[in-house]
Each structure stands twice: as C-alpha cells, then as structure tokens.
C-alpha cells in the first residue's frame, strides 16, 4: 500500500481549516534560510558545471567518493530497481513502502525481512537506516557484513543527517559496486519542495544511473540552494543540536500523555498509543496532522514542531488528552 504522510489535503477535507501544523512527515519544520536566487536560474537550463559543483560539495559533505544529484531520494528509489534483472529482493519491513512498490513494479519478487539476518542470499537487499518509522539503526560493521551476503545492498539514509557517524558513506570506497546509498536533502534542511536528493555509489553504478536519469535531473534553483546549504557546516551543526533537544522535548510531552516511545530519529518520533486512530483524531481537531500506519492500530508518528507557537499548540492538545 503506497500510503504516505504529507497528505494534508486529506486532513483539510476531513476536518476543515487552513491553519494546520503538518507533523505527518519527517521533514524539518525549521527550514534552511533560502539564499537570494538569480532570475537566470528560473529561465535557463542547469549547466553541467553547476551540477558538477553541487555534486562535489555533496560528496564532501557526506564523506563519499562521488555523488549523483537527482530530484529527491524518491527519484533514486524509482531508478534502483532498473539496475539489475529482477530477482529476489529482500526489503526491511515495516519500512518506507515506496521501496517495495518500486521493486514490484519492475518485476522483482519481494521478501519482507524483519531484520538483516533474514536478508542473506537475496539478489537485492533494501534497508532504511535509521528506519522509518521505528527508528532502528544498523551499524557500519553490520551493513558491511550484509553487503557481502547479498547481490546488491541499497541503504536509504534519508534520515541520517543529524547522526552522520552512522552513515555507510565513508566506507563506500572499500565496498565496490555492490552498495548504493540514497540521501535526501529536503528532510534535514526542511526544503522538501525543492526536490533534491543524491545517490552515492561506485563509478560504474553512478554512470549507469546518470544514463537512466537523463539530462537536467535537478533544477537550477535546487542546485544553487543545495550548494550553499550543504557547505554550511555551522548551520548543520547547530541544527543537529537543536533537533536532538527537540526530540527529547517531544518524548517528554508524549510520555505525559501516556504514550510509549516505539523509536525514532532526530526528525520524527513514533509512539505506542491506546488507539492511533483516536489519538490522530484528537490532534486533528486542533489542526495538527500526524501519521498512522495500516499495519499497526497503535503506532502514531509525529515530526518535530518548529516554532514555539507550534510547540505550544501541541503541548496544549496533548495536555487535554492526557
């Protein structure tokens, strides 16, 4: 089932209003401040040198040998199943459902895997690290071991920016062509509408994915913003600290409401509730939208509020429901 957060139009249709706080995604609600953009970026096609400059900055930021810029990690998810002839694909479950959907659309035989031990022997293995929605994390040594046990390993690191020490990217040079890493730009930098993401891979896979993506895979404005943001280490470090504190703050609010922590990362938290439907409904009455899942009647996921006004609205609603 290809269901997602970010479906705010559905919330508005059900509950009305326009003053919503959308916590249904893991997108940072404190966005990177946009730089001034030249009008030429809107009326001209991106140049090869501009794309190359962005990719060099991204590779340095992620600690990888190279980076391929695409229109979001989602674009990479759609391309990866086309790298190899369809076979058996082991997908960590439960997790972000677009991986399984994209593989199935290309004829792959899916195997739902509860953990890495169940992935051995697959032609392709997909793991989201940290996992969405339960926040499970696999260490670099664990992922290296898994890479040797499967035909190709795809690691989706869309939520790893705030914990770069967990990334497999710095080890990529030693792993050859069997590992493909996906990175999202929009989640951590709070600019999902820009549609920018990256693939980190060996030279051969990089070249093949470039051919599949075709020309102008990313827009001029996305290139310009990405160059500035990815090079801004001070903002990244400050935001990493803020998100860690905010995650703890949200956990404390949820605990007072009687919810138990299932897991999460610095961009979202998933809680055990008595009824996810009832909890979502209570928050929606206050125009706060959250995410529940078709495979759990009790799990509710929240992104982190941004402004103090958003925090106050959430705290008031949770205090009433406690």
RODO-2510 file (C-alpha; in nm, 4 decimals, decimal comma):
residues 322
     n   res          X          Y          Z
     1     x     0,0000     0,0000     0,0000
     2     x     0,1561     0,3277    -0,1141
     3     x     0,0308     0,5477     0,1683
     4     x     0,2327     0,8452     0,2902
     5     x     0,2479     1,1302     0,5301
     6     x     0,2224     1,4796     0,3887
     7     x    -0,1372     1,4203     0,2803
     8     x    -0,2550     1,7471     0,4299
     9     x    -0,5269     1,7888     0,1710
    10     x    -0,6967     1,4794     0,3148
    11     x    -0,6788     1,6273     0,6650
    12     x    -0,8314     1,9514     0,5450
    13     x    -1,1091     1,7661     0,3649
    14     x    -1,1926     1,5692     0,6802
    15     x    -1,1552     1,8399     0,9455
    16     x    -1,1622     2,1718     0,7600
    17     x    -0,9460     2,4746     0,8280
    18     x    -0,6226     2,6045     0,6836
    19     x    -0,4130     2,6707     0,9973
    20     x    -0,2572     2,3253     1,0083
    21     x     0,0689     2,2104     1,1641
    22     x     0,1787     1,9213     0,9460
    23     x     0,3686     1,6735     1,1633
    24     x     0,2814     1,3787     0,9407
    25     x     0,6253     1,3743     0,7762
    26     x     0,9844     1,3667     0,8965
    27     x     1,0584     1,6994     0,7292
    28     x     1,2342     1,9593     0,9430
    29     x     0,9885     2,2441     1,0088
    30     x     1,2778     2,4846     1,0681
    31     x     1,4000     2,5203     0,7127
    32     x     1,7387     2,6337     0,5903
    33     x     1,7168     3,0067     0,5032
    34     x     1,6941     3,0404     0,1280
    35     x     1,9707     3,2439    -0,0386
    36     x     1,8910     3,5082    -0,2964
    37     x     1,8474     3,3384    -0,6329
    38     x     1,9348     3,4903    -0,9675
    39     x     1,6429     3,5192    -1,2138
    40     x     1,8627     3,3318    -1,4631
    41     x     1,8137     3,0152    -1,2571
    42     x     1,4449     3,0162    -1,3460
    43     x     1,4742     3,0832    -1,7171
    44     x     1,7844     2,8796    -1,8086
    45     x     1,8585     2,5076    -1,8132
    46     x     2,1124     2,3970    -1,5496
    47     x     2,4694     2,3855    -1,6740
    48     x     2,6917     2,0793    -1,6424
    49     x     2,9424     2,2784    -1,4393
    50     x     2,6740     2,3834    -1,1895
    51     x     2,5607     2,0226    -1,1431
    52     x     2,9216     1,9082    -1,1040
    53     x     2,9822     2,1783    -0,8435
    54     x     2,6802     2,0682    -0,6418
    55     x     2,7857     1,7034    -0,6594
    56     x     3,1377     1,7830    -0,5407
    57     x     3,0004     1,9722    -0,2413
    58     x     2,7569     1,6896    -0,1642
    59     x     3,0278     1,4242    -0,1850
    60     x     3,2433     1,6234     0,0570
    61     x     2,9513     1,6806     0,2946
    62     x     2,8619     1,3110     0,3001
    63     x     3,2186     1,1775     0,3044
    64     x     3,1702     0,9828    -0,0186
    65     x     3,3924     0,9467    -0,3277
    66     x     3,1193     1,0831    -0,5569
    67     x     2,7563     1,1895    -0,5587
    68     x     2,4808     1,1879    -0,8200
    69     x     2,2167     1,4604    -0,7850
    70     x     1,8554     1,3646    -0,8520
    71     x     1,5137     1,5169    -0,7892
    72     x     1,4820     1,3756    -0,4388
    73     x     1,5613     1,0349    -0,2915
    74     x     1,2303     0,9235    -0,4418
    75     x     1,3763     0,9557    -0,7908
    76     x     1,6560     0,7193    -0,6902
    77     x     1,4065     0,4719    -0,5436
    78     x     1,2374     0,4572    -0,8841
    79     x     1,5676     0,4014    -1,0694
    80     x     1,7444     0,1463    -0,8489
    81     x     1,5165    -0,1482    -0,9453
    82     x     1,6268    -0,0991    -1,3056
    83     x     1,9951    -0,1589    -1,2325
    84     x     1,9674    -0,5381    -1,2372
    85     x     1,7453    -0,8047    -1,3879
    86     x     1,4585    -0,8795    -1,1487
    87     x     1,5247    -1,1466    -0,8897
    88     x     1,4599    -1,1811    -0,5184
    89     x     1,4528    -0,8516    -0,3293
    90     x     1,4604    -0,8552     0,0498
    91     x     1,3119    -0,5372     0,1934
    92     x     1,3311    -0,4477     0,5604
    93     x     0,9775    -0,4462     0,6975
    94     x     0,7971    -0,2489     0,8135
    95     x     0,9632     0,0482     0,6467
    96     x     0,9118     0,3170     0,3854
    97     x     0,6748     0,1486     0,1441
    98     x     0,7962     0,3059    -0,1810
    99     x     1,0951     0,0723    -0,1983
   100     x     0,8796    -0,2409    -0,2188
   101     x     0,6338    -0,0713    -0,4534
   102     x     0,9047     0,0401    -0,6964
   103     x     1,0674    -0,3044    -0,6960
   104     x     0,7361    -0,4813    -0,7520
   105     x     0,6590    -0,2504    -1,0438
   106     x     0,9810    -0,3709    -1,2115
   107     x     0,9009    -0,7379    -1,1583
   108     x     1,1103    -0,8144    -0,8507
   109     x     0,9974    -1,0961    -0,6194
   110     x     0,9635    -0,9390    -0,2770
   111     x     1,0696    -1,0916     0,0539
   112     x     0,9669    -0,8998     0,3658
   113     x     1,2551    -0,9180     0,6125
   114     x     1,2145    -0,8331     0,9823
   115     x     1,5899    -0,7816     1,0222
   116     x     1,9199    -0,8053     0,8386
   117     x     1,9614    -1,1748     0,9257
   118     x     1,6629    -1,2554     0,7033
   119     x     1,8162    -1,0776     0,4028
   120     x     2,1108    -1,3105     0,3368
   121     x     2,1091    -1,4652    -0,0082
   122     x     1,8833    -1,2073    -0,1716
   123     x     1,9767    -1,0656    -0,5097
   124     x     1,8948    -0,7196    -0,3770
   125     x     1,8504    -0,6020    -0,0172
   126     x     1,6994    -0,2686     0,0868
   127     x     1,7366    -0,1211     0,4332
   128     x     1,6386     0,2238     0,5584
   129     x     1,8881     0,3436     0,8187
   130     x     1,7635     0,4919     1,0525
   131     x     1,4470     0,3033     0,9729
   132     x     1,1177     0,4760     0,9137
   133     x     0,9005     0,4570     1,1244
   134     x     1,0571     0,2690     1,4178
   135     x     1,3998     0,4352     1,4147
   136     x     1,6030     0,1137     1,4178
   137     x     1,9701     0,1653     1,3330
   138     x     2,2249    -0,0787     1,1944
   139     x     2,5958    -0,0209     1,2489
   140     x     2,8522     0,0171     0,9728
   141     x     3,0061    -0,3266     1,0530
   142     x     2,6601    -0,4889     1,0346
   143     x     2,5934    -0,3300     0,6975
   144     x     2,9345    -0,4319     0,5641
   145     x     2,8611    -0,7911     0,6636
   146     x     2,5221    -0,7766     0,4943
   147     x     2,6762    -0,6325     0,1782
   148     x     2,8891    -0,9465     0,1468
   149     x     2,5801    -1,1700     0,1809
   150     x     2,3603    -1,0216    -0,0944
   151     x     2,3927    -0,9386    -0,4606
   152     x     2,3445    -0,5663    -0,4074
   153     x     2,2733    -0,3641    -0,0944
   154     x     2,0697    -0,0432    -0,1062
   155     x     2,0883     0,1712     0,2077
   156     x     1,8414     0,4570     0,2292
   157     x     1,9980     0,7176     0,4593
   158     x     1,7259     0,9788     0,4187
   159     x     1,7094     1,0447     0,7941
   160     x     2,0771     1,0132     0,8866
   161     x     2,1985     1,3741     0,8505
   162     x     2,1750     1,4503     1,2224
   163     x     2,3803     1,1379     1,3068
   164     x     2,6489     1,1280     1,0353
   165     x     2,8615     0,8852     1,2362
   166     x     2,6046     0,6174     1,1462
   167     x     2,6491     0,6656     0,7708
   168     x     2,7982     0,3981     0,5486
   169     x     2,9120     0,6635     0,3002
   170     x     3,2727     0,6998     0,4251
   171     x     3,3198     0,3229     0,3773
   172     x     3,1836     0,3270     0,0231
   173     x     3,5231     0,3327    -0,1462
   174     x     3,6021    -0,0085     0,0057
   175     x     3,2688    -0,1692    -0,0857
   176     x     3,2912    -0,1592    -0,4637
   177     x     2,9819    -0,1628    -0,6823
   178     x     2,7617    -0,3738    -0,4575
   179     x     2,6424    -0,0904    -0,2319
   180     x     2,4144     0,2007    -0,3279
   181     x     2,3386     0,4729    -0,0730
   182     x     2,0465     0,7143    -0,1041
   183     x     2,0463     1,0549     0,0629
   184     x     1,7651     1,3066     0,0974
   185     x     1,8375     1,6783     0,1060
   186     x     1,4886     1,8133     0,1744
   187     x     1,4176     1,6367     0,5045
   188     x     1,7026     1,7658     0,7221
   189     x     1,7171     2,1048     0,5508
   190     x     1,3390     2,1463     0,5638
   191     x     1,3125     2,2115     0,1904
   192     x     1,1324     1,9041     0,0594
   193     x     0,9573     2,1095    -0,2078
   194     x     1,2945     2,1762    -0,3694
   195     x     1,3082     1,8072    -0,4731
   196     x     1,6758     1,7286    -0,4284
   197     x     1,8494     1,4068    -0,3282
   198     x     2,1647     1,2108    -0,4036
   199     x     2,2900     0,8647    -0,4849
   200     x     2,6305     0,7642    -0,3502
   201     x     2,7738     0,4648    -0,5364
   202     x     3,0697     0,3209    -0,7206
   203     x     3,1789     0,4681    -1,0517
   204     x     3,0026     0,2070    -1,2674
   205     x     2,6674     0,2340    -1,0890
   206     x     2,6981     0,6125    -1,0851
   207     x     2,7421     0,6149    -1,4630
   208     x     2,4505     0,3786    -1,5226
   209     x     2,2161     0,5793    -1,3028
   210     x     2,3190     0,9009    -1,4785
   211     x     2,2204     0,7453    -1,8092
   212     x     1,8850     0,6341    -1,6653
   213     x     1,8146     0,9744    -1,5108
   214     x     1,8808     1,1638    -1,8336
   215     x     1,9706     1,5330    -1,8663
   216     x     1,8572     1,8039    -1,6240
   217     x     1,7705     1,5646    -1,3411
   218     x     1,7660     1,8558    -1,0956
   219     x     1,6546     2,2174    -1,1328
   220     x     1,8742     2,5251    -1,1344
   221     x     1,7248     2,6643    -0,8109
   222     x     1,7760     2,3276    -0,6379
   223     x     2,1388     2,3251    -0,7476
   224     x     2,2023     2,6772    -0,6189
   225     x     2,0345     2,6203    -0,2818
   226     x     2,1985     2,2808    -0,2372
   227     x     2,5448     2,4239    -0,2988
   228     x     2,5030     2,6841    -0,0267
   229     x     2,3260     2,4668     0,2299
   230     x     2,5486     2,1599     0,2053
   231     x     2,8586     2,3749     0,2507
   232     x     2,7162     2,5479     0,5605
   233     x     2,8649     2,3394     0,8404
   234     x     2,7757     2,5890     1,1126
   235     x     2,4042     2,5654     1,0328
   236     x     2,4226     2,1866     1,0086
   237     x     2,5948     2,1546     1,3468
   238     x     2,3572     2,3962     1,5172
   239     x     2,0517     2,2217     1,3691
   240     x     2,1814     1,8809     1,4754
   241     x     2,1967     2,0010     1,8344
   242     x     1,8557     2,1634     1,8162
   243     x     1,6876     1,8551     1,6719
   244     x     1,8340     1,6309     1,9411
   245     x     1,6955     1,8613     2,2114
   246     x     1,3595     1,8875     2,0364
   247     x     1,3297     1,5094     2,0035
   248     x     1,3792     1,4756     2,3790
   249     x     1,1251     1,7533     2,4345
   250     x     0,8668     1,5731     2,2233
   251     x     0,9315     1,2447     2,4029
   252     x     0,8637     1,4165     2,7350
   253     x     0,5330     1,5596     2,6085
   254     x     0,4280     1,2205     2,4736
   255     x     0,5166     1,0467     2,7992
   256     x     0,2970     1,2868     2,9935
   257     x     0,0137     1,1999     2,7535
   258     x     0,0639     0,8326     2,8369
   259     x     0,2307     0,7310     2,5130
   260     x     0,5294     0,4960     2,4996
   261     x     0,8230     0,5508     2,2675
   262     x     0,8496     0,2929     1,9900
   263     x     1,1528     0,4620     1,8387
   264     x     1,2553     0,7353     1,6012
   265     x     1,5382     0,9626     1,4993
   266     x     1,6142     1,3331     1,5176
   267     x     1,3417     1,4171     1,2639
   268     x     1,0473     1,2048     1,3808
   269     x     0,9253     1,0024     1,6797
   270     x     0,6892     0,7038     1,6762
   271     x     0,4760     0,6312     1,9815
   272     x     0,2657     0,3479     2,1158
   273     x    -0,0857     0,4718     2,1903
   274     x    -0,4044     0,3005     2,3025
   275     x    -0,5532     0,3810     1,9614
   276     x    -0,3655     0,5554     1,6841
   277     x    -0,6924     0,6469     1,5136
   278     x    -0,8301     0,8110     1,8269
   279     x    -0,5026     0,9896     1,9024
   280     x    -0,4748     1,1197     1,5470
   281     x    -0,8339     1,2375     1,5590
   282     x    -0,7799     1,4313     1,8847
   283     x    -0,4795     1,6101     1,7407
   284     x    -0,6574     1,6726     1,4114
   285     x    -0,9349     1,8513     1,5973
   286     x    -0,6645     2,1054     1,6884
   287     x    -0,5451     2,1060     1,3251
   288     x    -0,2280     1,9093     1,3999
   289     x    -0,1784     1,6328     1,1447
   290     x     0,0108     1,3126     1,2263
   291     x     0,0887     0,9783     1,0637
   292     x    -0,0554     0,6380     1,1399
   293     x     0,0144     0,3096     0,9648
   294     x    -0,2030     0,0404     0,8056
   295     x    -0,0085    -0,2377     0,9798
   296     x    -0,0461    -0,1036     1,3346
   297     x    -0,3559     0,0073     1,5209
   298     x    -0,1482     0,1726     1,7933
   299     x     0,1567     0,3367     1,6328
   300     x     0,1438     0,7124     1,5753
   301     x     0,4352     0,9062     1,4261
   302     x     0,4991     1,2771     1,4772
   303     x     0,7537     1,5040     1,3208
   304     x     0,9033     1,7765     1,5377
   305     x     0,7282     2,1131     1,5702
   306     x     0,9219     2,4163     1,4530
   307     x     0,8266     2,7453     1,6173
   308     x     0,7402     2,7955     1,9831
   309     x     0,3845     2,8640     1,8723
   310     x     0,3657     2,5179     1,7202
   311     x     0,5094     2,3622     2,0347
   312     x     0,2524     2,5446     2,2478
   313     x    -0,0381     2,4195     2,0358
   314     x     0,0861     2,0619     2,0517
   315     x     0,1508     2,0760     2,4260
   316     x    -0,1959     2,2158     2,4915
   317     x    -0,3584     1,9420     2,2866
   318     x    -0,1585     1,6634     2,4494
   319     x    -0,2278     1,8043     2,7950
   320     x    -0,6020     1,7892     2,7265
   321     x    -0,5791     1,4308     2,6014
   322     x    -0,3612     1,3082     2,8884
***
